[in-house]
Amino acid sequence: MATKNTKDYRRLRIRHRIRKIVKGTTERPRLSVFRSNTHIYVQLIDDITGKTLLTASSKDEGIVEVKSDKKEKAKLVGQKIAQKAVEAGITAVVFDRGGYLYHGRVKSLADSAREAGLKF
């Protein structure tokens, strides 16, 4: 666990505060974002059953080969998760930014998922 005066601890506290409110269901799953230094990962989670419905990441085939910056790859991940969700019959989700600020890669992922057909 992170110590009290670090960025990780701050993000953990924000994440717990968000998770008290944001819950995913089968009809409207939670779109959870994890951002590492080099990659970005997204999951659609049904919190009632505790199951992950769909995943996408910047390590997926077709995205990892693209030579661009991290923000552009986040856009591609957002488009991919939205495409998978629409194919699975999911159109509405609850967005969980995972304690990260809503700018940069997180914002570009969310905007591209919205443009591709998901409703937050």
ZIMO-V620481 format. One line per field, one symbol per residue. ss: DSSP state (a for helix, b for strand, c for the rest). psi: psi as a letter, one per 30 degrees, with the letter a starting at -180 (. if undefined). burial: 1 if it has 9 or more other ideal C-beta (glycine too) atoms within 8 Angstrom, else 0. A space follows every 50 residues. Layout:
ss->???
psi->???
burial->???
//
This chain:
ss->ccccccaaaaaaaaaaaaaccccccccccbbbbbbccccbbbbbbbcccc bbbbbbbccccccccccccaaaaaaaaaaaaaaaaaaccccbcbbbcccc ccccaaaaaaaaaaacccbc
psi->kklfhleeeeeeeeeeeeffejkkleeilkjkkkjaeflkkkkjkjfefh kkellklfflkfeffkjaleeeeeeeeeeeeeeeeeefgkfklkkjfgfl kilbeeeeeeeeeeeffkk.
burial->00000000111111100100010110001111111000111111111000 00111111010010010001111111111111111100010011111111 00001111111111011101
//
